[in-house]
Amino acid sequence: MNQPKPQPQLRKTNRIRTVQGSLAIEGNTLGLDQITALMEGKKGAGKPREIREVVNAIEVNDQLHRFRRLSLQDLLKSHRIMMHNLIPSAGKWRSGNVGVLKGSRIAHMAPPHERVPHLMKDLFAFIKKDKPHALIKSAVFHYELEFIHPFEEGNGRIGWFWHSLLLFHYHPAFEFAPIESLIKTHQAEYYKVLGLSDKAGDSTMFIEFSLHIVRQAFTEFIEALSPGPPSPKSRLELAKTHFATRHFSRKNYLRLFKTISSATANRDLKTAVTKGNLQKTGNKAQTRFQFKP
């Protein structure tokens, strides 16, 4: 997860797959080529509603860094953008009771609409806690949002988007290994584990499904990235991102890169000082380094 950011083309491909995967959950049929054209600002072919869904999803994903993961208002804002010109109640809690259909029967009856604001407030209080681990917490949040079904439409795509947002704040690598991209191929299993978790009365099966998806997403990401062995240059670039302009010691550098030796750390730091990228102060145990702006 400490690899440098992937090349722009890989990042673009992942964004396209993210948009397609998140919309396929709710029936959008546009393919990768059509979504690519819309992302590049070209006129896309397809049904007007499906084109609008893609344009909205692209806008929401472009603002990933701006949404505050612990803000209930930002969740409503993301839904408003996601469902703009698709439903009148975009960005608002549902005002009626709903049931999720599976074929001709009701597979899930959501809580009464008057309870939605209180239940969502409780759900955000849960993610503000330190425990459980972010990988577990994000999956529980997603499952509970689908159970509450707070919106008239768009619950699936918002559930996956906020799931990804929580993971992105846990570690920025999740921006480049989007879990939504795999949902298109696991859609049937996604709905199956939601139903099984409802019957069981807890989210364990959905958490396990989520962790499987995360693992698979990162496996594909690493295969696509095909990173070579870390070099002094890549280590120093990552160290500059990590330390910024703060002072740090050789010991701090070794904590960041646990697999290198003291001799390798010394060579990295000496090279950066010689090239003028790093400023050195003090001697021996008191030696400190600082990256130049």
Secondary structure as GFF3:
##gff-version 3
##sequence-region A 1 293
A	DSSP	alpha_helix	8	24	.	.	.	ID=ss1
A	DSSP	alpha_helix	32	39	.	.	.	ID=ss2
A	DSSP	alpha_helix	48	62	.	.	.	ID=ss3
A	DSSP	three_ten_helix	64	66	.	.	.	ID=ss4
A	DSSP	alpha_helix	72	82	.	.	.	ID=ss5
A	DSSP	beta_strand	99	102	.	.	.	ID=ss6
A	DSSP	beta_strand	105	109	.	.	.	ID=ss7
A	DSSP	three_ten_helix	113	115	.	.	.	ID=ss8
A	DSSP	alpha_helix	116	127	.	.	.	ID=ss9
A	DSSP	alpha_helix	134	148	.	.	.	ID=ss10
A	DSSP	alpha_helix	155	170	.	.	.	ID=ss11
A	DSSP	three_ten_helix	172	175	.	.	.	ID=ss12
A	DSSP	three_ten_helix	179	186	.	.	.	ID=ss13
A	DSSP	alpha_helix	187	200	.	.	.	ID=ss14
A	DSSP	alpha_helix	204	225	.	.	.	ID=ss15
A	DSSP	alpha_helix	232	243	.	.	.	ID=ss16
A	DSSP	alpha_helix	250	256	.	.	.	ID=ss17
A	DSSP	alpha_helix	262	274	.	.	.	ID=ss18
A	DSSP	beta_strand	278	281	.	.	.	ID=ss19
A	DSSP	three_ten_helix	284	286	.	.	.	ID=ss20
A	DSSP	beta_strand	288	291	.	.	.	ID=ss21
###
